[in-house]
Amino acid sequence: MSTLTIRTDAAVEHALAVLTSGGLSRSEAARAAILEAERAHRRARLRAEAEALRDDPEDVAASRQLAAEMDDASAW
């Protein structure tokens, strides 16, 4: 495990005070915040990818064609 050193300002100190008021250490609060930021970043990236696919006429047409083919196959 490595060590991370950051400079904090008044807003970060206030946020840390709120997060650590329940017994969480500053390190635990920082780790949790970094992990949550990464999850939010991943969700945003996946959302952007899904929106791009939704807005791609070729992909929409291919999806509709595949759905129609699956409907035809399930009729048998």
N, C-alpha and C positions, 0 to 999 in steps of 0.2 A: 504494500500500500504506500502511495506517495503522499506528500504533504502539499497542500495548496495554501498560499498566503494571498489574502486580498486586502485591499484598502476599503474601508467602509465610510459612508457619509452618515449624516443624521437620519436619513430615511431608512437606510439599511440597519443602523443601530436600533431604531424604533421597531422595525420588523423583527429583528432578532430578539428584542426584549419581549415582544408579543409571543413569538414562537417558543421561546424558552421559559415562559412564565409557568408552563405546566410541567416543568422538569426536564424537558428536552435540552440536551447540551447544544452549544453553538455549532459544534461540528456536526451533530446529528441534524440540526436544522438546515445547515448548509448542504449536507449530502441530500437530504430530502428535497430541498429546493432545486438542486441541480438535476436530480432524477425526474422531478415533475416538469422542469423546463424541457428536458429531452423528450419526455412523453408528449408534451404539448407540440413540440417541433415535429415529431413523427406524425402525430394526428393531423397537423396542418399540411404536411407534405402528402400524406395519403388522401386528404380531402382535396387538395389541388389536383392530384393525379386522377381522382374519381371525377372531378368536375371537367377536367380536360377530356377524359373518355366520354363523358356524357355529352359534351359539346362537339365531339368529333363525328361528323355526319357518316363517314365511312364505318366507324366502329359501331354506331347506332344501327346502321343498315345491316352490318354483319351479325349483330346480336339479334336483330329481328328475324333475319333469315335463319339463323340457328334455332331460334325458338319455334319458327314455323316448321322446320325440319323435324324437330323433336315432337311437335304436336302430330305431325304426319306419322312418325314412327310409333307413337303411343296409340294411334288409332288401330293398329294391328294387334 
